[in-house]
């Protein structure tokens, strides 16, 4: 059957995989830097693009190709590109689309390093950036100018859990001839497919939900258009940000259980969110599955589920949040997210430490904000852990 005819779970298991001549049941690890040519003409044909044979792992590798094709099938894109990290993916997008004096419109609460690399590096080469609340479409419209080349958004945002209407973004972008890119890390392809709404590029930190086991670092780019894909691929090859074959194998293995993991963690997150919403020591909570969540209806429209990421505030000063994080016993105090284990962290002092205090406050990243990535443990144990930790606050 063609990939397009398969259901999501079947794509997770079968899409992109190939069978080698030895009959391996899973895609083998081609742990090699270079590939042998049959003869001189074969080598020349490979370099000329007349033969699809492999040349060098930075350019292409069967194990890596399998993962790229699987991701493209899951995101309904043309083709995927996998890289050594999520930030390698983000930087490759920037490098491909931004030239001197280009302008970027981006989400104000975007992942800290995604913002920092624009401000600290691309700005040196004349690139300008405007960071706004993209949940209000008029902010995007008012920020666009003749130099705007890219609208780069996160939805939901990290860590403020705010949504941006994908359909409206596409309408504005197409009217102005601007490329759009969505960081889909928080949802994974299981919960959201931005390309289906007309978005041009999707990026992922595969370190998170896609791999799901906190044991590799990786990134991905999926493009809808073949020409745009070719441009992005060329940038990756020249920058040398490719993923290692063993790394690709590990991600492919973790990816096969994405739906099972997401279903369980989402079920847990819903119960945790409902519990925290009523807890006397919690001042506020943001989770798309709660009916009190301001964008609940939009979440139901463009997401297939509500995910497992929760942000909340602890009553008291910044020390109250620190006490909570120092008191958990089941949850792990660590950055990252989307693994089988529950993680807790403080964005203002950790993942977004490189963003100025003024910029953090403007983006809603307050000192009391705690980011909670709900894992697949027994939910009763997760809740009990939070309760005993909150008792110390």
Secondary structure, 3 states (H helix, E strand, C coil): CCHHHCCHHHHHHHCCCCCCCCCCCCCCCCCCCECCCCCHHHHHHHHHCCCCCCCECCCCCHHHHHHHHHHHHHHCCCEEEEECCHHHHHHHHHHHHCCCCCEEEEECCCCHHHHHHHHHCHHHHCCEEEEECCCCHHHHHHHCCCCEEEEEEECCCCCCCCCCCHHHHHHHHHHHCCEEEEECCCCHHHHCCHHHHCCCEEEEECCCCCCCCCCCCCEEEEECCHHHHHHHHHHHHHHCCECCHHHHHHHHHHHCCHHHHHHHHHHHHHHHHHHHHCCCCEEEEECCCCCCCCCHHHHHHHCCCCCCEEEEEECCCHHHHHHHHHHCCCCEECCCCCCCCCEEECHHHCCCCCCCHHHHHHCCCCCCEEEEECCCCCHHHHHHHHHHHHCCC
